[in-house]
Amino acid sequence: MGQDLIATHFGDVVVTHGADDCLPPCTIHSPSNHPMIGWPQNWRGDRKSMERVCEHGVGHPDPDDLQVRVRRGARVHTCDGCCVAL
């Protein structure tokens, strides 16, 4: 099992699984074509999850983040409505 180091838009460096061990969709190696795909990524170390940051500076759970997919609907985040309209 390999590991990759990735840098987010905000300069965080995250150790993640390697591309060879990846199962799509994956927020790092093979993101789906979701509506937030062009938004910058931000690693939430406190939640151990990736989020996408909208033009207003608000973080929204990345749809391809494994924890989001496993616990869909169970996540709560401060929201300005950007992800609801998508």
C-alpha positions as CSV (number, residue, x, y, z in Angstrom):
1,M,0.0,0.0,0.0
2,G,1.5,3.3,-1.1
3,Q,0.9,6.7,0.2
4,D,0.7,10.1,-1.5
5,L,1.4,13.6,-0.2
6,I,-1.0,16.2,-1.5
7,A,-1.1,19.9,-0.9
8,T,-4.4,21.6,-0.7
9,H,-5.2,25.0,-2.1
10,F,-4.6,26.5,1.4
11,G,-1.2,25.0,1.8
12,D,-2.0,22.0,4.1
13,V,0.0,18.9,3.3
14,V,-2.1,15.7,3.7
15,V,-0.8,12.1,3.7
16,T,-3.3,10.0,1.9
17,H,-3.6,6.5,0.3
18,G,-1.8,5.9,-2.9
19,A,-3.4,6.2,-6.3
20,D,-2.9,2.5,-6.9
21,D,-5.0,1.7,-3.8
22,C,-7.8,4.2,-4.7
23,L,-11.4,3.3,-5.5
24,P,-13.3,6.1,-7.3
25,P,-14.8,8.4,-6.7
26,C,-12.0,9.9,-4.6
27,T,-11.6,13.6,-3.6
28,I,-7.9,13.3,-4.2
29,H,-7.2,11.0,-7.1
30,S,-10.4,10.7,-9.1
31,P,-13.1,13.2,-8.1
32,S,-16.5,12.9,-9.6
33,N,-18.0,15.6,-11.7
34,H,-20.0,17.1,-8.8
35,P,-21.1,20.8,-8.8
36,M,-18.3,21.8,-6.3
37,I,-15.5,20.4,-8.4
38,G,-14.0,23.8,-9.1
39,W,-14.0,25.0,-5.5
40,P,-10.7,24.9,-3.6
41,Q,-10.1,22.0,-1.2
42,N,-9.5,22.4,2.5
43,W,-8.4,19.5,4.8
44,R,-10.3,19.5,8.1
45,G,-7.9,17.8,10.5
46,D,-10.4,18.1,13.3
47,R,-13.0,16.2,11.3
48,K,-10.5,14.1,9.3
49,S,-12.4,15.0,6.1
50,M,-12.0,17.1,3.0
51,E,-14.2,20.1,2.3
52,R,-14.7,22.4,-0.6
53,V,-14.7,26.2,0.0
54,C,-17.2,28.3,-1.8
55,E,-16.7,31.8,-3.1
56,H,-17.9,33.2,0.2
57,G,-15.2,31.4,2.2
58,V,-17.5,28.8,3.7
59,G,-16.4,25.1,3.9
60,H,-18.8,22.5,2.6
61,P,-18.2,18.7,2.9
62,D,-16.6,17.4,-0.3
63,P,-19.2,15.0,-1.9
64,D,-16.4,12.6,-2.8
65,D,-14.9,12.4,0.7
66,L,-15.2,8.9,2.0
67,Q,-16.7,9.9,5.3
68,V,-19.3,12.0,3.6
69,R,-20.3,9.1,1.3
70,V,-20.5,6.7,4.2
71,R,-22.5,9.0,6.5
72,R,-24.4,10.9,3.9
73,G,-26.9,13.2,5.6
74,A,-25.3,12.8,9.0
75,R,-22.9,15.7,8.6
76,V,-23.6,19.2,9.9
77,H,-21.7,22.2,8.7
78,T,-22.0,26.0,8.9
79,C,-23.7,26.7,5.6
80,D,-24.5,29.7,3.6
81,G,-26.7,27.8,1.2
82,C,-24.2,27.4,-1.6
83,C,-24.2,23.6,-1.5
84,V,-28.0,23.3,-1.0
85,A,-28.7,25.0,-4.3
86,L,-26.4,22.5,-6.2
